[in-house]
Amino acid sequence: MPEDNNTSEREWVRRILIWTLPLDLGLLGLVAVILMGWELWTGIGLLIAGALGTLMVIGQHYRIGPDR
């Protein structure tokens, strides 16, 4: 039984990492924009796009949206 619990815990961690990947990339883009000295709005746009991407990935998983 402990192996089953460990497997489900690994699956949960993997799912969370996949779900947050767009947001993580948006944060990485924001940091890159700040370090390169570009306009801050570009980084904020990347962050917003990452958050929306995360919502889309979660919606696909739970089959939520207009096309379902």
N, C-alpha and C positions, 0 to 999 in steps of 0.2 A: 503493500500500500504506500509506503513512503515514496517509492519511485513514481507512482502515478501523480502524487501531489507535486513532486519536483518537476515533472514533465508539464503539468498544467501551469505551474508558476513560470516556467521558461517560455511557454507559449504566450502567456499574458505579457511578459516583458517584451517579447519579440513583437507582439501586436502593438504595444504602446510605442515602441521605437519606430515601427513602420508608420503609425498614425501621425507621429510628430515630426517625421522627416521633412515635409514641406515647411513647417514652422522653423525647424532648425536651420534649413537652408536660407530662409528669410532673415533669420538673425545673423547668420554668417555673412549674408549680403549686406546687411546694415553695418556690420563691423568693417567690412571691406570698403564700403562707401566712406565711412568716417576716416579710416586710415588713409585712403587715397585723396581725401580732401574734396570729394565731389559734393554736389548739393545734397543736403540732408533729406530733402523730399524724395530723392531717388531711393535712399535706404528705407525710408518709411513706407514707400510704395512696395518695395520688396517684402517688407515685414507683413504688410496687409495682405499681399498676394499669398504669402506663406500661410497665414492664418486661414484664409479662405480655402487654400488647397487642403489644409488639414481638415476643415469642415467637410469638404467634398469627399475625402478619403473615408472619413467616419460615416458619412451618409451612404456611400457605396456599400460599406460593410453591413450596415443595418437596413439597407434597401429603402432609404428615405429619399424622397425627391419627386419631382414632377414626372419622371420617366418610369416610375415604379408602379 
